[in-house]
Amino acid sequence: MKSIPHLGETIYEWQIGASTFRAWPERGARLMSWTQPDREIIHWPDIDSPDQVTKARGGNPILFPFSARTFCDGEIGKWRDHDGKVRPMPNHGITRQGRFEITEMTEGGFSAVLVPDDKAQEIYPYEYRFEVCYRFAESHLEVDFQFENRDQVALPWSAGHHFYF
């Protein structure tokens, strides 16, 4: 695994046999690309700034706490919490634009935990721990989501992927 300067930040690259994986763990725990000498398996587009990561149509955006659009009383981008308060929710949740902290970095992958900022905490106001773990191999990859409810109430949540093969 090596670190690479990218748009003023750092991304990481793993060479596993004939496969090359690039990821930006701190920006959405996002796998950016997976290539082999004869093909691109997961695509990453050219972007000009880190601010464009959330709009990039590429890689593997992680979707959490809801993996699709939310609706409340017919209004898109809203949801009702356990107390009945209507809150905003970006399409696919808060992790695509979220900051993550790397918890493990190995020659075969990484793990990173979501660090919700004030805006994310307002959108999804619970105590929890959400970690994304990637393991790379020459012919496949594994992605695990680990969710721990640290709150006193049952939490609505789902996690998903949006691979750009």
DSSP file (Angstrom, degrees, kcal/mol; ACC not computed):
  #  RESIDUE AA STRUCTURE BP1 BP2  ACC     N-H-->O    O-->H-N    N-H-->O    O-->H-N    TCO  KAPPA ALPHA  PHI   PSI    X-CA   Y-CA   Z-CA
    1    1 A M              0   0    0      0, 0.0     2,-0.3     0, 0.0    13,-0.2   0.000 360.0 360.0 360.0 138.3    0.0    0.0    0.0
    2    2 A K  E     -A   13   0A   0     11,-2.5    11,-2.7   105,-0.0     2,-0.3  -0.968 360.0-125.1-134.5 153.7    1.3    3.5   -0.8
    3    3 A S  E     -A   12   0A   0     -2,-0.3     9,-0.2     9,-0.2     7,-0.0  -0.768  24.3-166.0 -97.5 144.8    0.0    7.0   -0.2
    4    4 A I  E     -A   11   0A   0      7,-2.9     7,-2.7    -2,-0.3     2,-0.2  -0.996  23.4-120.0-132.5 128.3   -0.5    9.3   -3.1
    5    5 A P  E     +A   10   0A   0      0, 0.0     2,-0.3     0, 0.0     5,-0.2  -0.496  39.2 174.4 -64.3 135.5   -1.0   13.1   -3.0
    6    6 A H  E >   -A    9   0A   0      3,-2.9     3,-2.0    -2,-0.2    -2,-0.0  -0.895  61.5 -24.3-150.7 115.0   -4.3   13.9   -4.6
    7    7 A L  T 3  S-     0   0    0     -2,-0.3     3,-0.1     1,-0.3    41,-0.0   0.852 125.8 -49.7  52.3  40.7   -6.0   17.4   -4.8
    8    8 A G  T 3  S+     0   0    0      1,-0.3    -1,-0.3    41,-0.1     2,-0.2   0.498 129.8  75.6  80.1   3.6   -4.2   18.6   -1.7
    9    9 A E  E <  S-A    6   0A   0     -3,-2.0    -3,-2.9    -5,-0.1     2,-0.4  -0.558  83.6 -95.2-127.7-166.3   -5.1   15.5    0.3
   10   10 A T  E     +A    5   0A   0     -5,-0.2    16,-0.3    -2,-0.2     2,-0.3  -0.970  30.6 179.3-123.8 131.4   -3.9   11.9    0.5
   11   11 A I  E     -A    4   0A   0     -7,-2.7    -7,-2.9    -2,-0.4     2,-0.3  -0.749  22.0-129.6-115.3 171.9   -5.4    8.8   -1.2
   12   12 A Y  E     -AB   3  23A   0     11,-2.7    11,-2.4    -2,-0.3     2,-0.4  -0.924  12.2-159.0-128.6 149.5   -4.1    5.3   -1.0
   13   13 A E  E     -AB   2  22A   0    -11,-2.7   -11,-2.5    -2,-0.3     2,-0.4  -0.991   1.7-165.3-131.9 134.5   -3.3    2.6   -3.5
   14   14 A W  E     - B   0  21A   0      7,-2.7     7,-2.6    -2,-0.4     2,-0.6  -0.968   6.8-158.0-117.3 132.2   -3.0   -1.1   -3.1
   15   15 A Q  E     + B   0  20A   0     -2,-0.4     2,-0.6     5,-0.2     5,-0.2  -0.945  17.4 173.7-108.2 110.3   -1.4   -3.4   -5.6
   16   16 A I  E >   - B   0  19A   0      3,-2.7     3,-2.3    -2,-0.6     2,-0.2  -0.916  63.1 -59.2-120.1 101.3   -2.7   -7.0   -5.1
   17   17 A G  T 3  S-     0   0    0     -2,-0.6   122,-0.0     1,-0.3   120,-0.0  -0.447 120.3 -17.5  59.2-128.8   -1.4   -9.3   -7.8
   18   18 A A  T 3  S+     0   0    0     -2,-0.2     2,-0.3    -3,-0.1    -1,-0.3   0.496 121.7  94.0 -84.1  -4.3   -2.7   -7.8  -11.1
   19   19 A S  E <   -B   16   0A   0     -3,-2.3    -3,-2.7    17,-0.2     2,-0.4  -0.709  55.3-163.2 -95.4 140.6   -5.3   -5.6   -9.4
   20   20 A T  E     -BC  15  35A   0     15,-2.8    15,-2.7    -2,-0.3     2,-0.4  -0.990   7.2-170.0-120.0 127.7   -4.8   -2.0   -8.3
   21   21 A F  E     -BC  14  34A   0     -7,-2.6    -7,-2.7    -2,-0.4     2,-0.4  -0.952   2.3-168.0-117.0 135.4   -7.2   -0.5   -5.8
   22   22 A R  E     +BC  13  33A   0     11,-2.3    10,-2.6    -2,-0.4    11,-1.7  -0.978  13.1 173.5-121.9 139.1   -7.4    3.2   -5.0
   23   23 A A  E     -BC  12  31A   0    -11,-2.4   -11,-2.7    -2,-0.4     8,-0.2  -0.974  32.7-151.9-144.1 156.3   -9.3    4.6   -2.0
   24   24 A W  E >   + C   0  30A   0      6,-3.0     6,-1.3    -2,-0.3     3,-1.2  -0.738  22.5 177.8-124.1  77.3  -10.0    7.8   -0.2
   25   25 A P  T 3> S+     0   0    0      0, 0.0     4,-1.3     0, 0.0    -1,-0.1   0.847  76.8  51.1 -55.6 -40.6  -10.8    6.5    3.3
   26   26 A E  T 34 S+     0   0    0    -16,-0.3    74,-1.8     1,-0.2     2,-0.9   0.716 102.7  65.3 -73.5 -18.4  -11.2    9.9    5.0
   27   27 A R  B X4 S-F   99   0B   0     -3,-1.2     3,-0.9    72,-0.2    -1,-0.2  -0.769 137.7 -42.0-106.4  86.3  -13.6   11.1    2.3
   28   28 A G  T 34 S-     0   0    0     70,-1.9    34,-0.5    -2,-0.9     3,-0.2   0.627  88.9 -88.2  75.2  12.8  -16.7    8.9    2.6
   29   29 A A  T 3< S+     0   0    0     -4,-1.3     2,-0.5    -5,-0.4    -1,-0.2   0.902  77.5 178.4  49.1  43.0  -14.7    5.7    3.1
   30   30 A R  E <   -C   24   0A   0     -6,-1.3    -6,-3.0    -3,-0.9     2,-0.6  -0.662  36.8-147.2 -92.6 123.8  -14.8    5.6   -0.7
   31   31 A L  E     -CD  23  60A   0     29,-0.7    29,-2.0    -2,-0.5    -8,-0.3  -0.761  19.8-170.5 -73.0 124.0  -13.2    3.0   -2.9
   32   32 A M  E     -     0   0A   0    -10,-2.6    27,-0.4    -2,-0.6     2,-0.3   0.915  53.8 -11.1 -87.4 -48.7  -12.3    5.2   -5.9
   33   33 A S  E     -C   22   0A   0    -11,-1.7   -11,-2.3    25,-0.1     2,-0.4  -0.985  40.9-159.5-153.1 159.4  -11.2    2.6   -8.4
   34   34 A W  E     +CE  21  42A   0      8,-1.6     7,-2.4    -2,-0.3     8,-1.9  -0.947  27.5 172.6-140.1 118.6  -10.3   -1.0   -9.1
   35   35 A T  E     -CE  20  40A   0    -15,-2.7   -15,-2.8    -2,-0.4     5,-0.2  -0.911  19.2-166.7-128.2 155.4   -8.3   -1.7  -12.3
   36   36 A Q  E >   - E   0  39A   0      3,-3.0     3,-1.6    -2,-0.3   -17,-0.2  -0.881  46.2 -96.2-127.7 163.1   -6.5   -4.6  -13.9
   37   37 A P  T 3  S+     0   0    0      0, 0.0     3,-0.1     0, 0.0   -18,-0.1   0.813 123.5  35.3 -53.3 -33.1   -4.1   -4.4  -16.8
   38   38 A D  T 3  S+     0   0    0      1,-0.1     2,-0.3    -3,-0.0    -3,-0.0   0.420 124.0  19.9-103.2   1.3   -6.7   -5.2  -19.4
   39   39 A R  E <   -E   36   0A   0     -3,-1.6    -3,-3.0     0, 0.0     2,-0.6  -0.991  61.2-122.4-167.0 155.7   -9.8   -3.4  -17.8
   40   40 A E  E     +E   35   0A   0     -2,-0.3    -5,-0.2    -5,-0.2     3,-0.2  -0.922  26.7 178.1 -99.2 119.0  -11.3   -0.9  -15.5
   41   41 A I  E    S+     0   0A   0     -7,-2.4     2,-0.5    -2,-0.6    -6,-0.2   0.904  74.7  25.2 -89.9 -48.5  -13.6   -2.8  -13.1
   42   42 A I  E    S-E   34   0A   0     -8,-1.9    -8,-1.6   121,-0.0    -1,-0.3  -0.985  86.5-139.8-119.8 125.6  -14.7    0.2  -10.9
   43   43 A H        -     0   0    0    121,-2.5    16,-3.6    -2,-0.5   121,-0.2  -0.544  16.3-171.2 -89.3 143.7  -14.5    3.6  -12.5
   44   44 A W        -     0   0    0     14,-0.3    14,-0.1    -2,-0.2     2,-0.1  -0.986  18.2-142.7-130.4 124.5  -13.4    6.9  -11.0
   45   45 A P        -     0   0    0      0, 0.0     2,-0.3     0, 0.0    13,-0.1  -0.373  28.2 -95.2 -80.4 162.0  -13.9   10.1  -13.0
   46   46 A D        -     0   0    0     -2,-0.1     2,-0.3     2,-0.0     0, 0.0  -0.620  47.0-177.0 -71.9 131.8  -11.5   13.1  -13.1
   47   47 A I        -     0   0    0     -2,-0.3   -40,-0.1     1,-0.1     6,-0.0  -0.925  25.5-145.7-128.8 158.1  -12.5   15.7  -10.6
   48   48 A D  S    S+     0   0    0     -2,-0.3    -1,-0.1     1,-0.2    -2,-0.0   0.642  77.1  14.3 -98.8 -18.1  -10.9   19.1   -9.9
   49   49 A S  S >  S-     0   0    0      1,-0.1     3,-1.9   -41,-0.0    -1,-0.2  -0.989  73.9-109.0-154.2 157.9  -11.3   19.5   -6.2
   50   50 A P  G >  S+     0   0    0      0, 0.0     3,-1.7     0, 0.0     4,-0.3   0.772 112.5  70.9 -59.4 -25.1  -12.2   17.5   -3.1
   51   51 A D  G 3  S+     0   0    0      1,-0.3     3,-0.4     2,-0.1     4,-0.2   0.708  90.8  60.4 -64.7 -18.2  -15.5   19.3   -2.9
   52   52 A Q  G X> S+     0   0    0     -3,-1.9     4,-1.1     1,-0.2     3,-0.8   0.492  76.1  93.5 -87.8  -3.1  -16.6   17.3   -6.0
   53   53 A V  G X4 S+     0   0    0     -3,-1.7     3,-0.7     1,-0.3    -1,-0.2   0.906  82.9  52.6 -56.6 -43.5  -16.2   14.0   -4.3
   54   54 A T  G 34 S+     0   0    0     -3,-0.4    -1,-0.3    -4,-0.3    -2,-0.1   0.768 114.2  42.4 -67.5 -23.5  -19.9   13.9   -3.3
   55   55 A K  G <4 S+     0   0    0     -3,-0.8    -1,-0.2    -4,-0.2    -2,-0.2   0.542  86.5 118.5 -96.5  -9.2  -21.0   14.5   -6.9
   56   56 A A    <<  -     0   0    0     -4,-1.1     2,-1.4    -3,-0.7    -9,-0.1  -0.373  59.1-144.7 -64.0 130.4  -18.5   12.2   -8.5
   57   57 A R        +     0   0    0     -2,-0.1     2,-0.3   107,-0.0    -1,-0.1  -0.659  68.1  72.5 -93.4  76.8  -20.2    9.4  -10.4
   58   58 A G        +     0   0    0     -2,-1.4   -14,-0.3   -14,-0.1     2,-0.1  -0.988  67.1  31.6-174.3 169.8  -17.6    6.8   -9.6
   59   59 A G  S    S-     0   0    0    -16,-3.6   105,-2.2   -27,-0.4   -27,-0.3  -0.427  98.6 -52.4  74.9-143.3  -16.1    4.4   -7.1
   60   60 A N  B     -D   31   0A   0    -29,-2.0   -29,-0.7   103,-0.2   103,-0.2  -0.725  53.0-160.7-135.7  83.8  -18.2    2.9   -4.4
   61   61 A P        -     0   0    0      0, 0.0   101,-0.7     0, 0.0     2,-0.4  -0.449  18.8-130.8 -63.6 136.7  -20.1    5.6   -2.4
   62   62 A I  E     -G  161   0C   0    -34,-0.5     2,-0.5    99,-0.2    99,-0.2  -0.764  17.0-149.2 -90.3 134.5  -21.2    4.3    0.9
   63   63 A L  E     -G  160   0C   0     97,-2.6    97,-2.1    -2,-0.4    30,-0.2  -0.923  24.6-176.4-112.6 119.3  -24.9    4.9    1.7
   64   64 A F  B     +h   93   0D   0     28,-1.2    30,-2.2    -2,-0.5    31,-1.2  -0.919  52.8   6.1-168.2 143.0  -25.9    5.4    5.3
   65   65 A P  S    S+     0   0    0      0, 0.0    93,-2.5     0, 0.0     2,-0.4  -0.995 137.9  15.3 -86.7  -3.5  -28.1    5.9    7.4
   66   66 A F        -     0   0    0     91,-0.2    -2,-0.3     2,-0.1    94,-0.1  -1.000  65.4-152.6-130.7 135.7  -30.6    5.3    4.6
   67   67 A S  S    S+     0   0    0     -2,-0.4     2,-0.2    -4,-0.2    92,-0.1   0.373  76.2  29.2 -92.5   7.0  -29.5    3.8    1.3
   68   68 A A  S    S-     0   0    0      1,-0.1    24,-1.0    92,-0.0    25,-0.2  -0.726 103.6 -55.1-141.1-167.8  -32.1    5.5   -0.9
   69   69 A R        -     0   0    0     -2,-0.2     2,-0.3    22,-0.2    22,-0.1  -0.484  51.8-139.8 -72.7 148.9  -34.2    8.6   -1.0
   70   70 A T        -     0   0    0     19,-0.3     7,-2.7    -2,-0.1     8,-0.6  -0.838  15.5-168.2-110.3 152.4  -36.3    9.4    2.0
   71   71 A F  E     -I   76   0E   0     -2,-0.3     2,-0.4     5,-0.2     9,-0.2  -0.996   7.7-173.9-137.2 140.8  -39.8   10.8    2.0
   72   72 A C  E >  S-I   75   0E   0      3,-1.8     3,-2.0    -2,-0.4     7,-0.1  -0.966  80.5 -16.6-136.3 120.5  -41.9   12.2    4.8
   73   73 A D  T 3  S-     0   0    0     -2,-0.4     3,-0.1     1,-0.3    -1,-0.1   0.870 130.0 -52.7  52.3  39.5  -45.6   13.1    4.1
   74   74 A G  T 3  S+     0   0    0      1,-0.2     2,-0.6     4,-0.1    -1,-0.3   0.417 110.6 124.1  81.5  -1.1  -44.8   13.0    0.4
   75   75 A E  E X   -I   72   0E   0     -3,-2.0    -3,-1.8     1,-0.0     3,-0.8  -0.830  57.6-133.1 -99.0 122.7  -41.8   15.4    0.6
   76   76 A I  E 3  S+I   71   0E   0     -2,-0.6    -5,-0.2     1,-0.2     3,-0.1  -0.387  85.4  28.9 -71.7 147.5  -38.5   14.1   -0.7
   77   77 A G  T 3  S+     0   0    0     -7,-2.7    12,-2.2     1,-0.3     2,-0.3   0.699 100.5 101.3  79.1  19.5  -35.4   14.5    1.3
   78   78 A K  E <   +J   88   0F   0     -3,-0.8     2,-0.3    -8,-0.6    -1,-0.3  -0.930  42.8 178.3-131.2 156.5  -37.2   14.4    4.7
   79   79 A W  E     -J   87   0F   0      8,-2.2     8,-3.3    -2,-0.3     2,-0.5  -0.976  27.0-121.2-151.9 160.8  -37.7   11.8    7.3
   80   80 A R  E     -J   86   0F   0     -2,-0.3     6,-0.2     6,-0.2     5,-0.1  -0.918  27.1-145.7-110.0 123.6  -39.4   11.6   10.7
   81   81 A D    >   -     0   0    0      4,-2.7     3,-1.9    -2,-0.5    74,-0.0  -0.102  37.9 -85.6 -79.2-177.7  -37.3   10.7   13.7
   82   82 A H  T 3  S+     0   0    0      1,-0.3    -1,-0.1     2,-0.1    72,-0.0   0.717 129.5  51.7 -64.7 -22.0  -38.4    8.6   16.8
   83   83 A D  T 3  S-     0   0    0      2,-0.1    -1,-0.3     0, 0.0     3,-0.1   0.433 121.1-106.1 -91.5  -1.0  -39.7   11.8   18.5
   84   84 A G  S <  S+     0   0    0     -3,-1.9     2,-0.3     1,-0.3    -2,-0.1   0.455  71.9 144.1  90.6   1.3  -41.8   12.7   15.4
   85   85 A K        -     0   0    0     -5,-0.1    -4,-2.7     1,-0.1     2,-0.5  -0.585  48.9-130.8 -76.2 132.6  -39.5   15.6   14.4
   86   86 A V  E     -J   80   0F   0     -2,-0.3    -6,-0.2    -6,-0.2    -1,-0.1  -0.732  33.1-179.3 -85.0 128.2  -39.2   16.0   10.6
   87   87 A R  E     -J   79   0F   0     -8,-3.3    -8,-2.2    -2,-0.5     2,-0.1  -0.875  28.7-106.0-126.5 156.1  -35.6   16.3    9.6
   88   88 A P  E     -J   78   0F   0      0, 0.0   -10,-0.3     0, 0.0   -11,-0.1  -0.456  31.2-172.3 -74.8 155.9  -33.7   16.7    6.3
   89   89 A M        -     0   0    0    -12,-2.2   -19,-0.3    -2,-0.1     3,-0.1  -0.867  19.5-131.8-149.6 116.5  -31.9   13.7    4.8
   90   90 A P    >   -     0   0    0      0, 0.0     3,-2.5     0, 0.0     2,-0.1  -0.255  47.0 -80.4 -60.2 154.2  -29.6   14.0    1.7
   91   91 A N  T 3  S+     0   0    0      1,-0.3   -22,-0.2   -22,-0.1   -24,-0.0  -0.396 120.5   8.0 -55.7 126.9  -30.1   11.4   -1.0
   92   92 A H  T 3  S-     0   0    0    -24,-1.0   -28,-1.2    -2,-0.1     3,-0.4   0.523 120.7 -95.1  72.5   9.3  -28.4    8.2    0.1
   93   93 A G  B <   -h   64   0D   0     -3,-2.5     4,-0.2   -25,-0.2   -26,-0.1  -0.506  54.1 -50.6  94.4-155.8  -27.6    9.6    3.6
   94   94 A I  S    S+     0   0    0    -30,-2.2    -1,-0.2    -2,-0.2     4,-0.1   0.434 106.9  78.4-109.5  -3.5  -24.7   11.4    5.2
   95   95 A T  S >  S+     0   0    0    -31,-1.2     3,-0.6    -3,-0.4   -32,-0.1   0.803  78.9  67.4 -85.4 -26.9  -21.7    9.3    4.4
   96   96 A R  T 3  S+     0   0    0      1,-0.3    -1,-0.2   -32,-0.2    -2,-0.1   0.893 118.3  27.7 -58.4 -37.0  -20.9   10.2    0.8
   97   97 A Q  T 3  S+     0   0    0     -4,-0.2    -1,-0.3    -3,-0.1    -2,-0.2   0.353 105.6 115.1-100.8   3.0  -20.0   13.7    2.1
   98   98 A G    <   -     0   0    0     -3,-0.6   -70,-1.9    -4,-0.1     2,-0.4  -0.318  64.1-123.7 -79.2 156.6  -18.9   12.4    5.5
   99   99 A R  B     -F   27   0B   0     16,-0.5    16,-2.9   -72,-0.2     2,-0.3  -0.798  27.6-165.4 -95.6 139.4  -15.5   12.5    7.1
  100  100 A F  E     -K  114   0G   0    -74,-1.8     2,-0.5    -2,-0.4    14,-0.2  -0.887  14.3-139.0-122.8 154.6  -14.1    9.2    8.3
  101  101 A E  E     -K  113   0G   0     12,-2.6    12,-2.6    -2,-0.3     2,-0.3  -0.964  27.1-119.9-112.9 128.5  -11.2    8.4   10.6
  102  102 A I  E     +K  112   0G   0     -2,-0.5    10,-0.3    10,-0.2     3,-0.1  -0.511  32.1 175.0 -68.4 127.2   -8.9    5.5    9.6
  103  103 A T  E     +     0   0G   0      8,-2.5     2,-0.3     1,-0.4     9,-0.2   0.624  69.8  14.8-104.9 -20.9   -9.0    2.8   12.3
  104  104 A E  E     -K  111   0G   0      7,-1.7     7,-2.4     2,-0.0     2,-0.4  -0.963  56.6-176.5-155.3 137.6   -6.8    0.2   10.4
  105  105 A M  E     +K  110   0G   0     -2,-0.3     2,-0.2     5,-0.2     5,-0.2  -0.975  19.6 162.1-136.1 120.6   -4.6    0.3    7.4
  106  106 A T  E >   -K  109   0G   0      3,-2.9     3,-0.9    -2,-0.4    -2,-0.0  -0.738  55.4 -97.1-129.0 177.1   -3.0   -2.9    6.1
  107  107 A E  T 3  S+     0   0    0     -2,-0.2   -92,-0.1     1,-0.2     3,-0.1   0.583 124.6  43.4 -69.6  -9.4   -1.3   -4.2    3.0
  108  108 A G  T 3  S-     0   0    0      1,-0.2    28,-3.3    26,-0.1     2,-0.3   0.278 125.0 -51.6-121.8  10.9   -4.7   -5.7    2.1
  109  109 A G  E <   -KL 106 135G   0     -3,-0.9    -3,-2.9    26,-0.2     2,-0.3  -0.988  52.0-101.7 154.8-162.7   -7.2   -3.0    2.9
  110  110 A F  E     -KL 105 134G   0     24,-1.2    24,-3.3    -2,-0.3     2,-0.3  -0.980   7.6-145.2-155.2 162.9   -8.5   -0.5    5.4
  111  111 A S  E     -KL 104 133G   0     -7,-2.4    -8,-2.5    -2,-0.3    -7,-1.7  -0.984  19.8-179.5-130.3 144.3  -11.2    0.2    8.0
  112  112 A A  E     -KL 102 132G   0     20,-2.4    20,-2.9    -2,-0.3     2,-0.4  -0.997  16.1-143.6-146.6 142.4  -12.6    3.7    8.7
  113  113 A V  E     -KL 101 131G   0    -12,-2.6   -12,-2.6    -2,-0.3    18,-0.2  -0.872  27.1-110.8-109.9 138.8  -15.2    5.0   11.1
  114  114 A L  E     -K  100   0G   0     16,-2.8    16,-0.3    -2,-0.4   -14,-0.2  -0.442  22.8-162.0 -66.5 134.0  -17.6    7.8   10.4
  115  115 A V        -     0   0    0    -16,-2.9   -16,-0.5    -2,-0.2     2,-0.1  -0.859  18.0-145.9-117.1  92.1  -17.0   11.0   12.4
  116  116 A P        -     0   0    0      0, 0.0     2,-0.1     0, 0.0   -21,-0.0  -0.343   8.5-147.4 -64.8 132.6  -20.3   12.9   12.1
  117  117 A D     >  -     0   0    0     -2,-0.1     4,-2.4     1,-0.1     5,-0.2  -0.248  39.0 -85.4 -83.8-177.3  -19.9   16.7   12.0
  118  118 A D  H  > S+     0   0    0      1,-0.2     4,-1.8     2,-0.2     5,-0.1   0.884 129.5  50.7 -59.8 -40.1  -22.6   19.0   13.5
  119  119 A K  H  > S+     0   0    0      2,-0.2     4,-2.0     1,-0.2    -1,-0.2   0.924 111.5  47.0 -64.9 -44.6  -24.7   19.0   10.4
  120  120 A A  H  > S+     0   0    0      1,-0.2     4,-2.6     2,-0.2    -1,-0.2   0.880 110.3  53.7 -64.1 -37.4  -24.7   15.2   10.2
  121  121 A Q  H  < S+     0   0    0     -4,-2.4    -1,-0.2     1,-0.2    -2,-0.2   0.852 109.0  48.8 -66.7 -33.9  -25.5   15.0   13.9
  122  122 A E  H  < S+     0   0    0     -4,-1.8    -2,-0.2    -5,-0.2    -1,-0.2   0.880 113.8  46.5 -70.0 -38.5  -28.5   17.3   13.3
  123  123 A I  H  < S+     0   0    0     -4,-2.0    -2,-0.2     1,-0.3    -1,-0.2   0.898 131.5  19.7 -70.1 -41.8  -29.7   15.2   10.4
  124  124 A Y  S  < S-     0   0    0     -4,-2.6     2,-1.9    -5,-0.2    -1,-0.3  -0.782  79.0-170.6-131.8  84.9  -29.3   11.9   12.3
  125  125 A P        +     0   0    0      0, 0.0     2,-0.3     0, 0.0    -4,-0.1  -0.269  42.1 108.9 -85.2  53.9  -29.2   12.8   16.0
  126  126 A Y        -     0   0    0     -2,-1.9     2,-0.6    25,-0.1    -2,-0.1  -0.776  69.6-113.1-124.4 165.7  -28.2    9.5   17.6
  127  127 A E        +     0   0    0     -2,-0.3    23,-1.9     2,-0.0    24,-0.5  -0.900  59.8 127.4 -98.4 121.2  -25.2    8.0   19.3
  128  128 A Y  E     - M   0 149G   0     -2,-0.6     2,-0.4    21,-0.2    21,-0.2  -0.957  51.2-127.1-160.9 171.0  -23.8    5.2   17.2
  129  129 A R  E     - M   0 148G   0     19,-2.0    19,-2.5    -2,-0.3     2,-0.5  -0.988  21.5-174.8-132.9 125.1  -20.6    3.9   15.6
  130  130 A F  E     - M   0 147G   0     -2,-0.4   -16,-2.8   -16,-0.3     2,-0.4  -0.977   7.3-179.7-124.3 118.7  -20.5    3.1   11.9
  131  131 A E  E     -LM 113 146G   0     15,-2.7    15,-2.7    -2,-0.5     2,-0.5  -0.939  15.2-155.6-123.1 141.3  -17.4    1.5   10.4
  132  132 A V  E     -LM 112 145G   0    -20,-2.9   -20,-2.4    -2,-0.4     2,-0.5  -0.960  11.7-167.9-115.3 129.8  -16.6    0.5    6.9
  133  133 A C  E     -LM 111 144G   0     11,-2.6    11,-2.6    -2,-0.5     2,-0.4  -0.977   1.6-167.9-124.0 123.9  -14.0   -2.2    6.3
  134  134 A Y  E     -LM 110 143G   0    -24,-3.3   -24,-1.2    -2,-0.5     2,-0.4  -0.909   3.8-174.3-109.7 137.1  -12.5   -3.0    2.9
  135  135 A R  E     -LM 109 142G   0      7,-2.4     7,-2.6    -2,-0.4     2,-0.3  -0.994  13.9-154.6-129.3 124.4  -10.4   -6.1    2.1
  136  136 A F  E     + M   0 141G   0    -28,-3.3     2,-0.3    -2,-0.4     5,-0.2  -0.778  17.0 170.3-105.1 142.4   -8.8   -6.4   -1.3
  137  137 A A        -     0   0    0      3,-2.2     3,-0.3    -2,-0.3  -121,-0.1  -0.908  47.0-102.4-137.8 166.4   -7.8   -9.5   -3.2
  138  138 A E  S    S+     0   0    0     -2,-0.3  -122,-0.1     1,-0.2  -118,-0.1   0.875 119.1  26.1 -60.6 -38.0   -6.6  -10.0   -6.8
  139  139 A S  S    S+     0   0    0      1,-0.1     2,-0.3  -120,-0.1    -1,-0.2   0.413 129.5   7.6-109.7   1.6   -9.9  -11.3   -8.1
  140  140 A H        -     0   0    0     -3,-0.3    -3,-2.2     2,-0.0     2,-0.3  -0.975  56.8-137.7-164.5 173.9  -12.4   -9.8   -5.6
  141  141 A L  E     -M  136   0G   0     -2,-0.3     2,-0.4    -5,-0.2    -5,-0.2  -0.972  10.7-146.1-140.2 157.6  -13.0   -7.4   -2.8
  142  142 A E  E     -M  135   0G   0     -7,-2.6    -7,-2.4    -2,-0.3     2,-0.4  -0.977   9.2-169.8-124.2 138.8  -15.0   -7.5    0.5
  143  143 A V  E     -M  134   0G   0     -2,-0.4     2,-0.4    -9,-0.2    -9,-0.2  -0.991   6.9-172.4-129.3 123.9  -16.8   -4.6    2.1
  144  144 A D  E     -M  133   0G   0    -11,-2.6   -11,-2.6    -2,-0.4     2,-0.5  -0.922  10.7-153.9-116.4 141.6  -18.2   -5.0    5.6
  145  145 A F  E     -M  132   0G   0     -2,-0.4     2,-0.5   -13,-0.2   -13,-0.2  -0.952   8.5-167.3-110.2 133.0  -20.4   -2.5    7.5
  146  146 A Q  E     -M  131   0G   0    -15,-2.7   -15,-2.7    -2,-0.5     2,-0.5  -0.981   7.1-177.1-122.0 122.0  -20.3   -2.6   11.3
  147  147 A F  E     -M  130   0G   0     -2,-0.5     2,-0.5   -17,-0.2   -17,-0.2  -0.969   6.2-174.0-122.0 130.1  -23.0   -0.6   13.1
  148  148 A E  E     -M  129   0G   0    -19,-2.5   -19,-2.0    -2,-0.5     2,-0.7  -0.981  18.4-143.0-124.3 120.7  -23.2   -0.2   16.8
  149  149 A N  E     +M  128   0G   0     -2,-0.5   -21,-0.2   -21,-0.2    -2,-0.0  -0.732  24.3 171.0 -80.6 115.5  -26.2    1.5   18.4
  150  150 A R        +     0   0    0    -23,-1.9   -22,-0.2    -2,-0.7    -1,-0.1   0.197  49.3  94.8-107.4  12.4  -24.9    3.4   21.4
  151  151 A D  S    S-     0   0    0    -24,-0.5     4,-0.1     2,-0.2   -25,-0.1  -0.354  81.6-118.6 -97.6 178.2  -28.2    5.2   22.0
  152  152 A Q  S    S+     0   0    0     -2,-0.1     2,-0.3     2,-0.1    -1,-0.1   0.405  92.0  62.7 -97.5  -0.4  -31.1    4.5   24.3
  153  153 A V  S    S-     0   0    0      0, 0.0    -2,-0.2     0, 0.0     2,-0.2  -0.862  94.5 -95.1-123.0 157.2  -33.6    4.1   21.5
  154  154 A A        -     0   0    0     -2,-0.3   -72,-0.1     1,-0.0    -2,-0.1  -0.533  46.4-139.0 -67.8 135.9  -34.0    1.7   18.6
  155  155 A L        -     0   0    0     -2,-0.2     2,-0.5    -4,-0.1    -1,-0.0  -0.842   3.0-137.2-106.7 132.5  -32.4    3.3   15.5
  156  156 A P        +     0   0    0      0, 0.0     2,-0.3     0, 0.0   -74,-0.1  -0.722  47.3 138.9 -78.7 131.3  -33.8    3.2   12.0
  157  157 A W        -     0   0    0     -2,-0.5     2,-0.3   -93,-0.1   -91,-0.2  -0.980  29.5-179.2-166.0 156.7  -30.9    2.6    9.6
  158  158 A S        -     0   0    0    -93,-2.5     2,-0.4    -2,-0.3     0, 0.0  -0.955  14.1-153.4-152.3 154.1  -29.7    0.8    6.5
  159  159 A A        +     0   0    0     -2,-0.3     2,-0.3   -95,-0.1   -95,-0.2  -0.961  22.3 156.2-129.7 149.1  -26.4    0.8    4.8
  160  160 A G  E     -G   63   0C   0    -97,-2.1   -97,-2.6    -2,-0.4     2,-0.3  -0.912  30.1-114.5-157.2-176.7  -25.6    0.1    1.1
  161  161 A H  E     -G   62   0C   0     -2,-0.3   -99,-0.2   -99,-0.2  -101,-0.1  -0.787   2.7-162.3-122.8 164.5  -23.3    0.5   -1.8
  162  162 A H        -     0   0    0   -101,-0.7  -104,-0.1    -2,-0.3  -100,-0.1  -0.410  24.4-169.6-143.2  62.6  -23.5    2.3   -5.2
  163  163 A F        -     0   0    0   -103,-0.2     2,-0.8     1,-0.1  -103,-0.2  -0.257  16.7-147.0 -59.0 137.3  -20.7    0.6   -7.1
  164  164 A Y              0   0    0   -105,-2.2  -121,-2.5  -121,-0.2  -105,-0.4  -0.722 360.0 360.0-104.7  78.7  -19.8    2.2  -10.5
  165  165 A F              0   0    0     -2,-0.8    -1,-0.1  -123,-0.2  -125,-0.1   0.463 360.0 360.0 -75.4 360.0  -18.8   -0.9  -12.4
